[in-house]
Amino acid sequence: LWWLHYGLLQQGRYAEARRILGVMEADAAASGSRRTRYHLARMRAAHLVETRRWDGDAAALAVDLTGLSPASVAAHHLASGMRAVATGDLAAARAAREAIRAVEDGPAAGQGREKAAIMGLELEALIRHAEGQTEAALALLAGAAEREAALPYEYGPPDIVKPSHELYGELLLVAGRPAEARARFEAALARAPRRALSLLGLARAAEAAGDAEAARTALADLDTVWHRADADVRELLAHR
């Protein structure tokens, strides 16, 4: 269900993705197993990050994180922290950042802690950006992107639920630096070809930089990915 859910999110089929998330929520409630809770944590985080519907009911979905991997716990808190920043609740965002820090400093070894640390940098950057510290935020994301680029490629939904190159590009675009943003979105797409939000960001960056042809190419790719998307999602193609 996790991979199906992620695929639906990439296709812009958010309503169907929410239905699948509900199936996993019911499975986790019925079994309480670590496996189902792991998948629920991953799916909830991806749902928030991909749809950016911060006030949707998925945001309030409770997940028992006991015994889950560092990366899955960090993904849960990153998604919650992103929602908090987007809704202006910086106190909640900082609490989510501390929750990720606790995972980073925990006893688990291996790539999971590194992935958690990268997600911690992402949330720290969003908090700094919300506080008006744009350059500090961008510096944090530069570090996060460099560390993520050093990780091996993996199949399936990303462990780092918000790819750092993509987030870096989004903040560069907000900062009025579209050429640099474009390079970040291209880097994100090199790791995850045709990822929807990276294509959308690339189109916006290319357009802002005055490269209409590159913008059209990115939008054409996104139109292919979103050809069965919900109607309100497809509207982003015209109102980006």
CYANA upper distance limits for C-alpha pairs under 8 A (distance plus 0.5 A):
  1 LEU  CA      5 HIS  CA      6.39
  1 LEU  CA     20 ILE  CA      7.47
  1 LEU  CA     24 MET  CA      7.79
  2 TRP  CA      6 TYR  CA      6.75
  2 TRP  CA     39 HIS  CA      6.69
  2 TRP  CA     42 ARG  CA      8.08
  2 TRP  CA     43 MET  CA      6.66
  2 TRP  CA    157 PRO  CA      8.45
  3 TRP  CA      7 GLY  CA      6.63
  3 TRP  CA    156 GLY  CA      7.07
  3 TRP  CA    157 PRO  CA      6.96
  4 LEU  CA      8 LEU  CA      6.71
  5 HIS  CA      9 LEU  CA      6.80
  5 HIS  CA     17 ALA  CA      5.71
  5 HIS  CA     20 ILE  CA      6.73
  5 HIS  CA     21 LEU  CA      7.52
  5 HIS  CA     43 MET  CA      7.58
  6 TYR  CA     10 GLN  CA      6.80
  6 TYR  CA     17 ALA  CA      8.19
  6 TYR  CA     43 MET  CA      8.00
  6 TYR  CA     46 ALA  CA      7.68
  6 TYR  CA    157 PRO  CA      6.80
  7 GLY  CA     11 GLN  CA      6.76
  8 LEU  CA     12 GLY  CA      6.79
  8 LEU  CA     13 ARG  CA      5.66
  8 LEU  CA     14 TYR  CA      7.21
  8 LEU  CA     16 GLU  CA      7.57
  8 LEU  CA     17 ALA  CA      6.05
  9 LEU  CA     13 ARG  CA      6.23
  9 LEU  CA     14 TYR  CA      6.17
  9 LEU  CA     17 ALA  CA      6.67
  9 LEU  CA     47 HIS  CA      7.71
  9 LEU  CA     50 GLU  CA      7.04
  9 LEU  CA     51 THR  CA      7.87
 10 GLN  CA     50 GLU  CA      8.24
 10 GLN  CA    195 ARG  CA      7.13
 10 GLN  CA    196 ALA  CA      6.14
 10 GLN  CA    225 VAL  CA      7.78
 10 GLN  CA    226 TRP  CA      8.17
 11 GLN  CA    196 ALA  CA      8.06
 11 GLN  CA    225 VAL  CA      6.03
 11 GLN  CA    226 TRP  CA      5.42
 11 GLN  CA    227 HIS  CA      8.01
 11 GLN  CA    228 ARG  CA      7.24
 11 GLN  CA    229 ALA  CA      6.23
 12 GLY  CA    225 VAL  CA      8.48
 12 GLY  CA    226 TRP  CA      6.14
 12 GLY  CA    228 ARG  CA      7.81
 12 GLY  CA    229 ALA  CA      4.81
 12 GLY  CA    230 ASP  CA      6.60
 12 GLY  CA    233 VAL  CA      6.58
 12 GLY  CA    234 ARG  CA      8.18
 13 ARG  CA     17 ALA  CA      6.71
 13 ARG  CA    228 ARG  CA      7.51
 13 ARG  CA    229 ALA  CA      5.27
 13 ARG  CA    230 ASP  CA      5.82
 14 TYR  CA     18 ARG  CA      6.57
 14 TYR  CA     51 THR  CA      7.48
 14 TYR  CA    229 ALA  CA      8.23
 14 TYR  CA    230 ASP  CA      7.30
 15 ALA  CA     19 ARG  CA      6.98
 15 ALA  CA    230 ASP  CA      7.90
 16 GLU  CA     20 ILE  CA      6.90
 17 ALA  CA     21 LEU  CA      6.68
 17 ALA  CA     47 HIS  CA      8.30
 18 ARG  CA     22 GLY  CA      6.74
 18 ARG  CA     47 HIS  CA      8.15
 18 ARG  CA     58 ALA  CA      8.31
 19 ARG  CA     23 VAL  CA      7.01
 20 ILE  CA     24 MET  CA      6.99
 21 LEU  CA     25 GLU  CA      6.65
 21 LEU  CA     40 LEU  CA      7.87
 21 LEU  CA     43 MET  CA      7.07
 21 LEU  CA     44 ARG  CA      7.63
 22 GLY  CA     26 ALA  CA      6.71
 23 VAL  CA     27 ASP  CA      6.73
 24 MET  CA     28 ALA  CA      6.57
 24 MET  CA     36 THR  CA      7.60
 24 MET  CA     39 HIS  CA      7.96
 24 MET  CA     40 LEU  CA      6.50
 25 GLU  CA     29 ALA  CA      6.69
 25 GLU  CA     40 LEU  CA      6.76
 26 ALA  CA     30 ALA  CA      6.61
 27 ASP  CA     31 SER  CA      6.63
 27 ASP  CA     32 GLY  CA      8.35
 27 ASP  CA     36 THR  CA      7.18
 28 ALA  CA     32 GLY  CA      5.53
 28 ALA  CA     33 SER  CA      7.19
 28 ALA  CA     36 THR  CA      5.44
 28 ALA  CA     37 ARG  CA      6.03
 28 ALA  CA     40 LEU  CA      7.56
 31 SER  CA     36 THR  CA      7.97
 32 GLY  CA     36 THR  CA      7.35
 32 GLY  CA     37 ARG  CA      7.17
 33 SER  CA     37 ARG  CA      6.76
 34 ARG  CA     38 TYR  CA      6.41
 34 ARG  CA     67 GLY  CA      7.62
 34 ARG  CA     68 LEU  CA      7.36
 35 ARG  CA     39 HIS  CA      6.85
 36 THR  CA     40 LEU  CA      6.59
 37 ARG  CA     41 ALA  CA      6.59
 37 ARG  CA     63 VAL  CA      7.22
 37 ARG  CA     64 ASP  CA      7.08
 37 ARG  CA     65 LEU  CA      7.62
 37 ARG  CA     68 LEU  CA      8.41
 38 TYR  CA     42 ARG  CA      6.79
 38 TYR  CA     65 LEU  CA      8.11
 38 TYR  CA     68 LEU  CA      6.69
 38 TYR  CA     69 SER  CA      8.41
 38 TYR  CA     72 SER  CA      7.26
 39 HIS  CA     43 MET  CA      6.48
 40 LEU  CA     44 ARG  CA      6.46
 40 LEU  CA     63 VAL  CA      7.52
 41 ALA  CA     45 ALA  CA      6.69
 41 ALA  CA     63 VAL  CA      6.66
 41 ALA  CA     65 LEU  CA      8.03
 41 ALA  CA     72 SER  CA      6.97
 41 ALA  CA     73 VAL  CA      7.85
 41 ALA  CA     75 ALA  CA      8.18
 41 ALA  CA     76 HIS  CA      6.34
 42 ARG  CA     46 ALA  CA      6.69
 42 ARG  CA     72 SER  CA      6.56
 42 ARG  CA     75 ALA  CA      7.35
 42 ARG  CA     76 HIS  CA      7.37
 42 ARG  CA    161 VAL  CA      8.49
 43 MET  CA     47 HIS  CA      6.47
 44 ARG  CA     48 LEU  CA      6.87
 44 ARG  CA     58 ALA  CA      6.96
 44 ARG  CA     59 ALA  CA      8.08
 44 ARG  CA     61 LEU  CA      7.91
 44 ARG  CA     76 HIS  CA      7.81
 45 ALA  CA     49 VAL  CA      6.71
 45 ALA  CA     75 ALA  CA      6.53
 45 ALA  CA     76 HIS  CA      5.68
 45 ALA  CA     78 LEU  CA      8.18
 45 ALA  CA     79 ALA  CA      5.62
 45 ALA  CA     80 SER  CA      8.16
 45 ALA  CA    161 VAL  CA      7.44
 46 ALA  CA     50 GLU  CA      6.30
 46 ALA  CA     79 ALA  CA      8.11
 46 ALA  CA    161 VAL  CA      6.55
 47 HIS  CA     51 THR  CA      6.37
 47 HIS  CA     52 ARG  CA      8.34
 47 HIS  CA     58 ALA  CA      7.84
 48 LEU  CA     52 ARG  CA      5.89
 48 LEU  CA     53 ARG  CA      6.73
 48 LEU  CA     54 TRP  CA      6.96
 48 LEU  CA     58 ALA  CA      7.54
 48 LEU  CA     59 ALA  CA      7.27
 48 LEU  CA     79 ALA  CA      6.72
 48 LEU  CA     83 ARG  CA      8.22
 49 VAL  CA     79 ALA  CA      6.58
 49 VAL  CA     82 MET  CA      8.30
 49 VAL  CA    161 VAL  CA      7.78
 49 VAL  CA    162 LYS  CA      7.17
 50 GLU  CA    197 LEU  CA      7.92
 54 TRP  CA     59 ALA  CA      6.93
 54 TRP  CA     83 ARG  CA      5.87
 54 TRP  CA     86 ALA  CA      7.92
 54 TRP  CA     87 THR  CA      8.05
 55 ASP  CA     59 ALA  CA      7.16
 56 GLY  CA     60 ALA  CA      8.43
 57 ASP  CA     61 LEU  CA      7.42
 59 ALA  CA     80 SER  CA      7.82
 59 ALA  CA     83 ARG  CA      8.40
 65 LEU  CA     73 VAL  CA      6.86
 68 LEU  CA     72 SER  CA      7.03
 68 LEU  CA     73 VAL  CA      6.92
 69 SER  CA     73 VAL  CA      6.78
 69 SER  CA    112 GLY  CA      7.41
 70 PRO  CA     74 ALA  CA      6.52
 70 PRO  CA    103 VAL  CA      6.16
 70 PRO  CA    104 GLU  CA      7.83
 70 PRO  CA    108 ALA  CA      7.81
 70 PRO  CA    112 GLY  CA      5.84
 70 PRO  CA    113 ARG  CA      6.32
 70 PRO  CA    115 LYS  CA      8.42
 70 PRO  CA    116 ALA  CA      6.56
 71 ALA  CA     75 ALA  CA      6.50
 71 ALA  CA    112 GLY  CA      5.53
 71 ALA  CA    113 ARG  CA      7.17
 71 ALA  CA    115 LYS  CA      6.24
 71 ALA  CA    116 ALA  CA      5.47
 71 ALA  CA    159 ASP  CA      7.01
 71 ALA  CA    160 ILE  CA      7.79
 72 SER  CA     76 HIS  CA      6.78
 72 SER  CA    159 ASP  CA      7.82
 73 VAL  CA     77 HIS  CA      6.92
 73 VAL  CA    100 ILE  CA      7.92
 73 VAL  CA    103 VAL  CA      7.98
 73 VAL  CA    116 ALA  CA      8.49
 74 ALA  CA     78 LEU  CA      6.40
 74 ALA  CA     99 ALA  CA      8.16
 74 ALA  CA    100 ILE  CA      5.65
 74 ALA  CA    103 VAL  CA      7.54
 74 ALA  CA    116 ALA  CA      5.72
 74 ALA  CA    119 MET  CA      7.10
 74 ALA  CA    120 GLY  CA      7.92
 75 ALA  CA     79 ALA  CA      6.66
 75 ALA  CA    116 ALA  CA      8.00
 75 ALA  CA    119 MET  CA      7.57
 75 ALA  CA    159 ASP  CA      8.10
 75 ALA  CA    160 ILE  CA      7.22
 75 ALA  CA    161 VAL  CA      6.33
 76 HIS  CA     80 SER  CA      6.84
 77 HIS  CA     81 GLY  CA      6.35
 77 HIS  CA     96 ALA  CA      5.74
 77 HIS  CA     97 ARG  CA      7.78
 77 HIS  CA     99 ALA  CA      7.36
 77 HIS  CA    100 ILE  CA      6.99
 78 LEU  CA     82 MET  CA      6.49
 78 LEU  CA     96 ALA  CA      7.31
 78 LEU  CA     97 ARG  CA      7.95
 78 LEU  CA    100 ILE  CA      8.12
 78 LEU  CA    119 MET  CA      6.93
 78 LEU  CA    120 GLY  CA      7.73
 78 LEU  CA    122 GLU  CA      8.44
 78 LEU  CA    123 LEU  CA      6.68
 79 ALA  CA     83 ARG  CA      6.76
 79 ALA  CA    161 VAL  CA      8.49
 80 SER  CA     84 ALA  CA      6.72
 80 SER  CA     93 ALA  CA      7.90
 80 SER  CA     96 ALA  CA      7.32
 81 GLY  CA     85 VAL  CA      6.69
 81 GLY  CA     92 ALA  CA      7.30
 81 GLY  CA     93 ALA  CA      4.85
 81 GLY  CA     94 ARG  CA      7.95
 81 GLY  CA     95 ALA  CA      8.48
 81 GLY  CA     96 ALA  CA      5.83
 81 GLY  CA     97 ARG  CA      7.51
 81 GLY  CA    123 LEU  CA      7.08
 82 MET  CA     86 ALA  CA      6.61
 82 MET  CA     93 ALA  CA      7.58
 82 MET  CA    123 LEU  CA      7.35
 82 MET  CA    126 LEU  CA      7.94
 83 ARG  CA     87 THR  CA      6.64
 83 ARG  CA     93 ALA  CA      8.44
 84 ALA  CA     88 GLY  CA      6.55
 84 ALA  CA     89 ASP  CA      5.33
 84 ALA  CA     90 LEU  CA      6.76
 84 ALA  CA     92 ALA  CA      6.37
 84 ALA  CA     93 ALA  CA      5.64
 85 VAL  CA     89 ASP  CA      6.24
 85 VAL  CA     90 LEU  CA      6.21
 85 VAL  CA     93 ALA  CA      6.43
 85 VAL  CA    126 LEU  CA      7.52
 85 VAL  CA    127 ILE  CA      7.16
 85 VAL  CA    130 ALA  CA      7.54
 89 ASP  CA     93 ALA  CA      6.92
 90 LEU  CA     94 ARG  CA      6.55
 90 LEU  CA    127 ILE  CA      7.45
 91 ALA  CA     95 ALA  CA      6.79
 92 ALA  CA     96 ALA  CA      6.74
 93 ALA  CA     97 ARG  CA      6.74
 93 ALA  CA    123 LEU  CA      8.24
 93 ALA  CA    127 ILE  CA      7.56
 94 ARG  CA     98 GLU  CA      6.76
 94 ARG  CA    127 ILE  CA      7.97
 95 ALA  CA     99 ALA  CA      6.79
 96 ALA  CA    100 ILE  CA      6.88
 97 ARG  CA    101 ARG  CA      6.73
 97 ARG  CA    120 GLY  CA      6.65
 97 ARG  CA    123 LEU  CA      6.88
 97 ARG  CA    124 GLU  CA      7.22
 98 GLU  CA    102 ALA  CA      6.73
 99 ALA  CA    103 VAL  CA      7.21
100 ILE  CA    104 GLU  CA      6.78
100 ILE  CA    116 ALA  CA      7.13
100 ILE  CA    117 ALA  CA      8.01
100 ILE  CA    119 MET  CA      8.27
100 ILE  CA    120 GLY  CA      6.31
101 ARG  CA    105 ASP  CA      6.68
101 ARG  CA    117 ALA  CA      7.83
101 ARG  CA    120 GLY  CA      7.17
102 ALA  CA    106 GLY  CA      6.55
103 VAL  CA    113 ARG  CA      7.53
103 VAL  CA    116 ALA  CA      7.42
104 GLU  CA    113 ARG  CA      5.75
104 GLU  CA    114 GLU  CA      7.89
104 GLU  CA    116 ALA  CA      6.38
104 GLU  CA    117 ALA  CA      6.11
105 ASP  CA    113 ARG  CA      8.43
108 ALA  CA    112 GLY  CA      8.13
108 ALA  CA    113 ARG  CA      7.31
109 ALA  CA    113 ARG  CA      6.87
110 GLY  CA    114 GLU  CA      7.69
111 GLN  CA    115 LYS  CA      6.61
112 GLY  CA    116 ALA  CA      6.67
113 ARG  CA    117 ALA  CA      6.58
114 GLU  CA    118 ILE  CA      6.78
115 LYS  CA    119 MET  CA      6.84
115 LYS  CA    148 GLU  CA      8.09
115 LYS  CA    159 ASP  CA      7.82
115 LYS  CA    160 ILE  CA      6.73
116 ALA  CA    120 GLY  CA      6.63
116 ALA  CA    160 ILE  CA      8.28
117 ALA  CA    121 LEU  CA      6.82
118 ILE  CA    122 GLU  CA      6.88
118 ILE  CA    144 ALA  CA      5.71
118 ILE  CA    147 ARG  CA      7.57
118 ILE  CA    148 GLU  CA      7.50
118 ILE  CA    160 ILE  CA      8.19
118 ILE  CA    164 SER  CA      8.38
119 MET  CA    123 LEU  CA      6.84
119 MET  CA    144 ALA  CA      8.27
119 MET  CA    160 ILE  CA      7.03
119 MET  CA    162 LYS  CA      8.29
120 GLY  CA    124 GLU  CA      6.59
121 LEU  CA    125 ALA  CA      6.53
121 LEU  CA    140 LEU  CA      6.54
121 LEU  CA    141 LEU  CA      7.28
121 LEU  CA    143 GLY  CA      8.49
121 LEU  CA    144 ALA  CA      6.60
122 GLU  CA    126 LEU  CA      6.88
122 GLU  CA    140 LEU  CA      7.68
122 GLU  CA    141 LEU  CA      6.66
122 GLU  CA    144 ALA  CA      7.31
122 GLU  CA    164 SER  CA      7.35
122 GLU  CA    167 LEU  CA      8.23
123 LEU  CA    127 ILE  CA      6.75
124 GLU  CA    128 ARG  CA      6.68
124 GLU  CA    137 ALA  CA      7.95
124 GLU  CA    140 LEU  CA      8.08
125 ALA  CA    129 HIS  CA      6.53
125 ALA  CA    136 ALA  CA      7.75
125 ALA  CA    137 ALA  CA      4.63
125 ALA  CA    138 LEU  CA      7.39
125 ALA  CA    140 LEU  CA      6.22
125 ALA  CA    141 LEU  CA      6.91
126 LEU  CA    130 ALA  CA      6.64
126 LEU  CA    137 ALA  CA      7.10
127 ILE  CA    131 GLU  CA      6.79
127 ILE  CA    137 ALA  CA      8.37
128 ARG  CA    132 GLY  CA      6.93
128 ARG  CA    133 GLN  CA      5.61
128 ARG  CA    134 THR  CA      7.35
128 ARG  CA    136 ALA  CA      7.23
128 ARG  CA    137 ALA  CA      5.88
129 HIS  CA    133 GLN  CA      5.59
129 HIS  CA    134 THR  CA      5.47
129 HIS  CA    136 ALA  CA      8.19
129 HIS  CA    137 ALA  CA      5.91
133 GLN  CA    137 ALA  CA      6.71
134 THR  CA    138 LEU  CA      6.73
134 THR  CA    175 ALA  CA      8.08
135 GLU  CA    139 ALA  CA      6.63
136 ALA  CA    140 LEU  CA      6.79
137 ALA  CA    141 LEU  CA      6.88
138 LEU  CA    142 ALA  CA      6.62
138 LEU  CA    168 TYR  CA      7.29
138 LEU  CA    171 LEU  CA      7.76
138 LEU  CA    172 LEU  CA      7.90
139 ALA  CA    143 GLY  CA      6.94
140 LEU  CA    144 ALA  CA      6.75
141 LEU  CA    145 ALA  CA      6.43
141 LEU  CA    164 SER  CA      7.14
141 LEU  CA    165 HIS  CA      8.25
141 LEU  CA    167 LEU  CA      8.15
141 LEU  CA    168 TYR  CA      6.07
142 ALA  CA    146 GLU  CA      6.71
142 ALA  CA    168 TYR  CA      7.59
143 GLY  CA    147 ARG  CA      6.74
144 ALA  CA    148 GLU  CA      6.61
144 ALA  CA    164 SER  CA      6.63
145 ALA  CA    149 ALA  CA      6.53
145 ALA  CA    164 SER  CA      5.56
145 ALA  CA    165 HIS  CA      5.85
145 ALA  CA    168 TYR  CA      8.10
146 GLU  CA    150 ALA  CA      7.04
147 ARG  CA    151 LEU  CA      7.44
148 GLU  CA    164 SER  CA      7.60
153 TYR  CA    191 ARG  CA      7.79
154 GLU  CA    158 PRO  CA      8.05
157 PRO  CA    161 VAL  CA      8.37
158 PRO  CA    162 LYS  CA      8.37
158 PRO  CA    163 PRO  CA      8.07
160 ILE  CA    164 SER  CA      8.36
162 LYS  CA    166 GLU  CA      7.81
162 LYS  CA    167 LEU  CA      7.39
163 PRO  CA    167 LEU  CA      6.97
163 PRO  CA    188 ALA  CA      7.47
164 SER  CA    168 TYR  CA      6.42
164 SER  CA    188 ALA  CA      8.35
165 HIS  CA    169 GLY  CA      6.60
165 HIS  CA    184 ARG  CA      5.64
165 HIS  CA    185 PHE  CA      6.83
165 HIS  CA    187 ALA  CA      6.92
165 HIS  CA    188 ALA  CA      5.71
166 GLU  CA    170 GLU  CA      6.77
166 GLU  CA    184 ARG  CA      6.83
166 GLU  CA    185 PHE  CA      5.96
166 GLU  CA    188 ALA  CA      6.15
166 GLU  CA    197 LEU  CA      8.23
166 GLU  CA    198 SER  CA      6.38
166 GLU  CA    201 GLY  CA      8.19
167 LEU  CA    171 LEU  CA      6.85
168 TYR  CA    172 LEU  CA      6.65
168 TYR  CA    181 ALA  CA      7.73
168 TYR  CA    184 ARG  CA      7.07
169 GLY  CA    173 LEU  CA      6.58
169 GLY  CA    180 GLU  CA      7.81
169 GLY  CA    181 ALA  CA      4.61
169 GLY  CA    182 ARG  CA      7.19
169 GLY  CA    183 ALA  CA      8.13
169 GLY  CA    184 ARG  CA      5.48
169 GLY  CA    185 PHE  CA      6.21
169 GLY  CA    201 GLY  CA      7.76
170 GLU  CA    174 VAL  CA      6.88
170 GLU  CA    181 ALA  CA      7.25
170 GLU  CA    201 GLY  CA      7.18
171 LEU  CA    175 ALA  CA      6.63
171 LEU  CA    181 ALA  CA      8.30
172 LEU  CA    176 GLY  CA      6.92
172 LEU  CA    177 ARG  CA      5.81
172 LEU  CA    178 PRO  CA      7.15
172 LEU  CA    180 GLU  CA      7.25
172 LEU  CA    181 ALA  CA      5.62
173 LEU  CA    177 ARG  CA      5.89
173 LEU  CA    178 PRO  CA      5.61
173 LEU  CA    181 ALA  CA      6.03
173 LEU  CA    205 ALA  CA      6.96
177 ARG  CA    181 ALA  CA      6.72
178 PRO  CA    182 ARG  CA      6.45
178 PRO  CA    205 ALA  CA      5.29
178 PRO  CA    206 ALA  CA      7.43
178 PRO  CA    208 ALA  CA      6.46
178 PRO  CA    209 ALA  CA      5.99
179 ALA  CA    183 ALA  CA      7.13
179 ALA  CA    205 ALA  CA      7.31
179 ALA  CA    206 ALA  CA      7.84
179 ALA  CA    209 ALA  CA      6.47
180 GLU  CA    184 ARG  CA      7.08
181 ALA  CA    185 PHE  CA      6.84
181 ALA  CA    202 LEU  CA      8.23
181 ALA  CA    205 ALA  CA      6.62
182 ARG  CA    186 GLU  CA      6.65
182 ARG  CA    201 GLY  CA      8.18
182 ARG  CA    202 LEU  CA      6.02
182 ARG  CA    205 ALA  CA      5.77
182 ARG  CA    206 ALA  CA      6.83
183 ALA  CA    187 ALA  CA      6.70
184 ARG  CA    188 ALA  CA      6.73
185 PHE  CA    189 LEU  CA      6.69
185 PHE  CA    198 SER  CA      5.96
185 PHE  CA    199 LEU  CA      7.84
185 PHE  CA    201 GLY  CA      6.95
185 PHE  CA    202 LEU  CA      5.96
186 GLU  CA    190 ALA  CA      6.68
186 GLU  CA    198 SER  CA      8.26
186 GLU  CA    202 LEU  CA      7.51
187 ALA  CA    191 ARG  CA      7.22
188 ALA  CA    192 ALA  CA      6.64
188 ALA  CA    193 PRO  CA      8.36
188 ALA  CA    198 SER  CA      7.02
189 LEU  CA    193 PRO  CA      5.08
189 LEU  CA    194 ARG  CA      6.79
189 LEU  CA    195 ARG  CA      6.94
189 LEU  CA    198 SER  CA      6.88
189 LEU  CA    199 LEU  CA      8.01
194 ARG  CA    198 SER  CA      7.93
194 ARG  CA    199 LEU  CA      6.87
194 ARG  CA    221 ASP  CA      7.55
194 ARG  CA    222 LEU  CA      7.73
194 ARG  CA    225 VAL  CA      7.82
195 ARG  CA    199 LEU  CA      6.72
196 ALA  CA    200 LEU  CA      6.71
196 ALA  CA    222 LEU  CA      6.76
196 ALA  CA    225 VAL  CA      7.63
197 LEU  CA    201 GLY  CA      6.52
198 SER  CA    202 LEU  CA      6.50
199 LEU  CA    203 ALA  CA      6.65
199 LEU  CA    218 ALA  CA      6.16
199 LEU  CA    219 LEU  CA      7.55
199 LEU  CA    221 ASP  CA      7.90
199 LEU  CA    222 LEU  CA      6.57
200 LEU  CA    204 ARG  CA      6.82
200 LEU  CA    218 ALA  CA      7.71
200 LEU  CA    219 LEU  CA      7.46
200 LEU  CA    222 LEU  CA      7.47
200 LEU  CA    240 ARG  CA      8.25
201 GLY  CA    205 ALA  CA      6.54
202 LEU  CA    206 ALA  CA      6.46
202 LEU  CA    215 ALA  CA      7.53
202 LEU  CA    218 ALA  CA      6.99
203 ALA  CA    207 GLU  CA      6.58
203 ALA  CA    214 ALA  CA      7.56
203 ALA  CA    215 ALA  CA      4.72
203 ALA  CA    216 ARG  CA      7.54
203 ALA  CA    217 THR  CA      8.34
203 ALA  CA    218 ALA  CA      5.74
203 ALA  CA    219 LEU  CA      6.50
204 ARG  CA    208 ALA  CA      6.60
204 ARG  CA    215 ALA  CA      7.34
204 ARG  CA    240 ARG  CA      7.55
205 ALA  CA    209 ALA  CA      6.59
205 ALA  CA    215 ALA  CA      8.22
206 ALA  CA    210 GLY  CA      6.76
206 ALA  CA    211 ASP  CA      5.61
206 ALA  CA    212 ALA  CA      7.21
206 ALA  CA    214 ALA  CA      6.47
206 ALA  CA    215 ALA  CA      5.59
207 GLU  CA    211 ASP  CA      5.97
207 GLU  CA    212 ALA  CA      5.96
207 GLU  CA    214 ALA  CA      8.17
207 GLU  CA    215 ALA  CA      5.88
211 ASP  CA    215 ALA  CA      6.86
212 ALA  CA    216 ARG  CA      6.65
213 GLU  CA    217 THR  CA      6.75
214 ALA  CA    218 ALA  CA      6.73
215 ALA  CA    219 LEU  CA      6.67
216 ARG  CA    220 ALA  CA      6.51
217 THR  CA    221 ASP  CA      6.82
218 ALA  CA    222 LEU  CA      6.71
219 LEU  CA    223 ASP  CA      6.41
219 LEU  CA    237 LEU  CA      7.38
220 ALA  CA    224 THR  CA      6.87
221 ASP  CA    225 VAL  CA      6.95
222 LEU  CA    226 TRP  CA      6.44
222 LEU  CA    237 LEU  CA      8.44
223 ASP  CA    227 HIS  CA      6.15
223 ASP  CA    234 ARG  CA      8.45
223 ASP  CA    237 LEU  CA      7.77
226 TRP  CA    234 ARG  CA      7.25
227 HIS  CA    234 ARG  CA      8.48
229 ALA  CA    233 VAL  CA      6.65
229 ALA  CA    234 ARG  CA      6.54
230 ASP  CA    234 ARG  CA      6.87
231 ALA  CA    235 GLU  CA      6.97
232 ASP  CA    236 LEU  CA      7.88
233 VAL  CA    237 LEU  CA      8.45
234 ARG  CA    238 ALA  CA      8.21
235 GLU  CA    239 HIS  CA      6.55
236 LEU  CA    240 ARG  CA      5.48
